[in-house]
Amino acid sequence: MKQTDRNGSGATPRRKFDETYKRHVVELTLHGDRTVKTVAKELELPAWQLYEWRKLYGPRPGDAGPAPRTLEEAEQEIARLRAAVIRMREREIVLKKSLGILSETPESGMPRLKR
């Protein structure tokens, strides 16, 4: 009789995958011309498992890009974002002033002609 890796119930033992493998599989499903089902079949995984891994390790909507990897990169990103906030506040002030000027009544801004 052949001895298999199955336990007495006939089920195959559960395979465990590390995070690196999961991220690589997600990259295969995101970049390339193969569908999730095709990749799942090639790797002998259920398609639902790949969809779950995509939820965990795939890009999220609204992600600006990869997070800074070093402290220096994070500090540069913070400085860039602070400068952007300052520019946005200056624009807001200018817009508020222009709205105030444009909403004034014509009599208050222009002198009348006297003949």
Beta strands, then each sheet from edge to edge (+ up, - down):
end
